[in-house]
Amino acid sequence: MFSTPIYAQAAGAAAAAPSGPVGIIMNLLPMVAILVVFYFLLIRPQQQRMKAHQAMVSALKKGDTVVAAGGLIGKVKSLSDTEVTVEIAPNVAIKVVRGAISEVRGPTIIPPANNA
């Protein structure tokens, strides 16, 4: 059926890559660009979130309403260097590690009762 032989064609001239310092820079340029993108999109925002969280935890004071990492909401009763005592119900207090506080909602303000 196919009796004609098939021959390989000659390869075209390949473009020569620049050599020397220019070639090294051109090969490293995409890696440097990827690192810059990773820094500005991943590393820097994470560092800013960590700084904001540390500032929030260090500014805790008695009476603040906080949310723990597990979702418990309570009022700060006392503070130490590493722990916070949080009242989650009347006469029920738990100790929470400062790093486990995920949100501060501000002081609890109880509106006056309307007994009219």
Backbone as CSV, one residue per row, in Angstrom:
resi,resn,N_x,N_y,N_z,CA_x,CA_y,CA_z,C_x,C_y,C_z
1,MET,0.813,-1.171,0.000,0.000,0.000,0.000,0.871,1.256,0.000
2,PHE,1.677,1.506,1.078,2.606,2.640,1.091,3.995,2.114,0.809
3,SER,4.432,2.283,-0.386,5.740,1.753,-0.728,6.811,2.815,-0.809
4,THR,6.429,4.086,-0.696,7.451,5.126,-0.766,8.137,5.276,0.575
5,PRO,9.435,5.336,0.605,10.152,5.508,1.874,9.976,6.932,2.413
6,ILE,10.014,7.039,3.708,9.873,8.334,4.375,11.239,8.725,4.931
7,TYR,11.670,9.925,4.619,12.963,10.417,5.065,12.767,11.571,6.048
8,ALA,13.647,11.650,7.017,13.600,12.756,7.976,14.061,14.021,7.297
9,GLN,13.420,15.103,7.662,13.817,16.378,7.093,14.922,16.987,7.931
10,ALA,15.681,17.832,7.337,16.759,18.511,8.045,16.165,19.525,9.014
11,ALA,16.724,19.592,10.199,16.236,20.518,11.212,16.596,21.937,10.831
12,GLY,15.706,22.871,11.165,15.976,24.280,10.888,17.016,24.811,11.863
13,ALA,17.538,25.932,11.566,18.560,26.532,12.415,17.906,26.985,13.720
14,ALA,18.412,26.520,14.830,17.885,26.902,16.142,18.405,28.279,16.518
15,ALA,17.560,29.037,17.185,17.973,30.362,17.629,18.977,30.201,18.762
16,ALA,20.042,30.877,18.647,21.089,30.776,19.657,20.700,31.589,20.883
17,ALA,20.770,30.964,22.041,20.482,31.667,23.280,21.655,32.568,23.624
18,PRO,21.377,33.732,24.200,22.488,34.607,24.568,23.364,33.929,25.616
19,SER,24.622,34.129,25.478,25.546,33.515,26.423,26.199,34.600,27.269
20,GLY,26.836,34.151,28.318,27.507,35.095,29.200,26.562,35.656,30.234
21,PRO,26.863,36.838,30.779,26.048,37.405,31.847,24.606,37.708,31.403
22,VAL,24.419,38.071,30.150,23.076,38.381,29.660,22.219,37.120,29.682
23,GLY,22.775,36.000,29.306,22.033,34.739,29.302,21.651,34.300,30.705
24,ILE,22.550,34.492,31.658,22.267,34.118,33.047,21.141,34.991,33.602
25,ILE,21.203,36.290,33.316,20.163,37.207,33.793,18.816,36.855,33.166
26,MET,18.810,36.550,31.897,17.557,36.202,31.220,16.981,34.891,31.752
27,ASN,17.835,33.975,32.182,17.347,32.717,32.746,16.833,32.898,34.174
28,LEU,17.400,33.820,34.942,16.988,34.049,36.322,15.835,35.036,36.456
29,LEU,15.586,35.835,35.431,14.550,36.857,35.492,13.153,36.294,35.803
30,PRO,12.711,35.205,35.195,11.381,34.674,35.552,11.298,34.216,37.009
31,MET,12.351,33.621,37.538,12.350,33.193,38.940,12.266,34.391,39.880
32,VAL,12.995,35.442,39.584,12.955,36.643,40.406,11.552,37.257,40.349
33,ALA,10.946,37.281,39.179,9.594,37.825,39.042,8.595,37.006,39.860
34,ILE,8.727,35.688,39.844,7.833,34.828,40.626,8.022,35.098,42.114
35,LEU,9.254,35.241,42.579,9.502,35.526,43.990,8.909,36.871,44.411
36,VAL,9.010,37.872,43.553,8.442,39.191,43.862,6.923,39.097,43.971
37,VAL,6.291,38.370,43.055,4.838,38.199,43.094,4.429,37.458,44.363
38,PHE,5.135,36.386,44.721,4.836,35.648,45.946,4.979,36.543,47.174
39,TYR,6.000,37.380,47.197,6.198,38.258,48.344,5.016,39.197,48.520
40,PHE,4.612,39.873,47.427,3.556,40.874,47.545,2.164,40.272,47.664
41,LEU,1.944,39.061,47.180,0.609,38.470,47.262,0.425,37.524,48.446
42,LEU,1.492,36.944,48.976,1.361,35.958,50.042,2.092,36.336,51.324
43,ILE,3.353,36.621,51.251,4.177,36.800,52.448,3.851,38.114,53.158
44,ARG,3.843,39.214,52.438,3.623,40.527,53.053,2.243,40.653,53.700
45,PRO,1.144,40.250,53.030,-0.157,40.335,53.705,-0.237,39.473,54.963
46,GLN,0.400,38.303,54.948,0.388,37.453,56.133,1.137,38.117,57.286
47,GLN,2.251,38.762,57.009,2.990,39.475,58.050,2.163,40.622,58.625
48,GLN,1.434,41.322,57.769,0.601,42.419,58.249,-0.538,41.900,59.123
49,ARG,-1.146,40.762,58.747,-2.202,40.173,59.574,-1.649,39.746,60.930
50,MET,-0.442,39.183,60.944,0.169,38.765,62.208,0.432,39.967,63.105
51,LYS,0.935,41.064,62.539,1.195,42.270,63.324,-0.105,42.830,63.896
52,ALA,-1.159,42.858,63.088,-2.441,43.380,63.554,-3.006,42.499,64.668
53,HIS,-2.863,41.177,64.542,-3.364,40.259,65.574,-2.582,40.432,66.871
54,GLN,-1.255,40.550,66.774,-0.442,40.751,67.970,-0.791,42.072,68.662
55,ALA,-1.040,43.117,67.885,-1.413,44.400,68.467,-2.773,44.299,69.153
56,MET,-3.704,43.571,68.523,-5.023,43.400,69.113,-4.939,42.628,70.427
57,VAL,-4.160,41.555,70.453,-4.036,40.731,71.656,-3.309,41.499,72.760
58,SER,-2.326,42.284,72.407,-1.605,43.025,73.439,-2.437,44.179,73.995
59,ALA,-3.436,44.648,73.245,-4.274,45.748,73.701,-5.513,45.277,74.461
60,LEU,-5.612,43.986,74.739,-6.761,43.477,75.491,-6.823,44.130,76.858
61,LYS,-8.043,44.387,77.325,-8.209,44.938,78.667,-9.447,44.310,79.299
62,LYS,-9.513,44.443,80.574,-10.613,43.871,81.334,-11.929,44.498,80.872
63,GLY,-12.925,43.645,80.637,-14.235,44.126,80.212,-14.485,43.992,78.721
64,ASP,-13.443,43.722,77.926,-13.629,43.536,76.487,-14.406,42.252,76.215
65,THR,-15.236,42.291,75.192,-15.905,41.080,74.724,-15.024,40.488,73.634
66,VAL,-14.653,39.209,73.788,-13.741,38.570,72.858,-14.367,37.311,72.282
67,VAL,-13.848,36.917,71.126,-14.225,35.657,70.499,-12.974,34.799,70.461
68,ALA,-13.051,33.614,71.049,-11.913,32.690,71.042,-11.889,31.950,69.708
69,ALA,-10.784,31.301,69.428,-10.622,30.589,68.162,-11.657,29.481,67.997
70,GLY,-12.125,28.915,69.077,-13.133,27.864,69.003,-14.541,28.399,68.845
71,GLY,-14.723,29.712,68.845,-16.026,30.302,68.662,-16.699,30.730,69.950
72,LEU,-16.063,30.534,71.083,-16.651,30.957,72.354,-16.597,32.476,72.477
73,ILE,-17.706,33.053,72.902,-17.775,34.499,73.095,-17.907,34.754,74.589
74,GLY,-17.091,35.655,75.085,-17.144,35.950,76.509,-16.538,37.291,76.828
75,LYS,-16.577,37.618,78.113,-16.080,38.895,78.606,-14.786,38.661,79.374
76,VAL,-13.770,39.464,79.116,-12.477,39.333,79.774,-12.621,39.720,81.241
77,LYS,-12.213,38.793,82.124,-12.265,39.049,83.566,-10.900,39.408,84.127
78,SER,-9.857,38.702,83.671,-8.506,39.014,84.139,-7.505,38.642,83.055
79,LEU,-6.331,39.249,83.170,-5.278,39.054,82.169,-3.979,38.661,82.849
80,SER,-3.203,37.813,82.192,-1.825,37.541,82.603,-0.971,37.647,81.342
81,ASP,0.304,37.325,81.469,1.193,37.451,80.309,0.813,36.527,79.168
82,THR,0.394,35.299,79.486,0.136,34.318,78.440,-1.315,33.869,78.363
83,GLU,-2.116,34.164,79.403,-3.492,33.673,79.440,-4.476,34.799,79.729
84,VAL,-5.715,34.556,79.308,-6.809,35.480,79.560,-7.934,34.673,80.193
85,THR,-8.494,35.164,81.284,-9.650,34.513,81.881,-10.895,35.162,81.296
86,VAL,-11.743,34.326,80.677,-12.919,34.808,79.971,-14.160,34.226,80.630
87,GLU,-15.114,35.085,80.966,-16.377,34.623,81.527,-17.343,34.393,80.361
88,ILE,-17.754,33.127,80.167,-18.615,32.795,79.042,-20.078,32.684,79.444
89,ALA,-20.355,32.609,80.731,-21.709,32.589,81.282,-21.594,33.098,82.712
90,PRO,-22.709,33.460,83.322,-22.610,33.917,84.712,-21.972,32.853,85.606
91,ASN,-20.919,33.238,86.290,-20.160,32.371,87.196,-19.476,31.200,86.497
92,VAL,-19.237,31.299,85.181,-18.492,30.276,84.440,-17.353,30.982,83.717
93,ALA,-16.133,30.745,84.168,-14.959,31.387,83.571,-14.000,30.321,83.064
94,ILE,-13.378,30.599,81.939,-12.382,29.691,81.365,-11.105,30.480,81.115
95,LYS,-10.002,29.751,81.072,-8.722,30.371,80.731,-8.436,30.076,79.261
96,VAL,-8.039,31.105,78.551,-7.754,30.998,77.126,-6.357,31.556,76.892
97,VAL,-5.573,30.880,76.080,-4.255,31.381,75.699,-4.454,32.645,74.862
98,ARG,-3.628,33.637,75.096,-3.788,34.921,74.390,-3.814,34.756,72.870
99,GLY,-3.013,33.864,72.345,-2.961,33.663,70.897,-4.231,33.074,70.323
100,ALA,-5.074,32.477,71.177,-6.315,31.866,70.707,-7.465,32.860,70.639
101,ILE,-7.225,34.104,70.978,-8.255,35.129,70.840,-8.249,35.570,69.384
102,SER,-9.390,35.406,68.710,-9.421,35.730,67.290,-10.049,37.083,66.985
103,GLU,-10.855,37.603,67.911,-11.521,38.877,67.640,-11.844,39.569,68.957
104,VAL,-11.734,40.881,68.947,-12.149,41.688,70.094,-13.333,42.514,69.626
105,ARG,-14.436,42.388,70.336,-15.646,43.091,69.944,-15.871,44.359,70.754
106,GLY,-14.990,44.682,71.639,-15.131,45.897,72.428,-15.787,45.621,73.763
107,PRO,-15.913,46.636,74.593,-16.491,46.427,75.927,-17.979,46.111,75.824
108,THR,-18.447,45.321,76.760,-19.852,44.962,76.811,-20.614,46.124,77.427
109,ILE,-21.589,46.627,76.711,-22.405,47.723,77.207,-23.830,47.179,77.375
110,ILE,-24.275,47.143,78.621,-25.599,46.636,78.908,-26.554,47.834,78.991
111,PRO,-27.580,47.863,78.127,-28.495,48.997,78.173,-29.333,48.954,79.453
112,PRO,-29.700,50.107,79.970,-30.502,50.120,81.195,-31.873,49.505,80.955
113,ALA,-32.389,48.846,81.967,-33.705,48.239,81.859,-34.772,49.328,81.875
114,ASN,-35.798,49.130,81.090,-36.889,50.087,81.035,-38.008,49.604,81.938
115,ASN,-38.043,50.106,83.144,-39.016,49.643,84.136,-40.191,50.609,84.259
116,ALA,-40.569,51.262,83.238,-41.644,52.259,83.323,-43.003,51.661,83.412
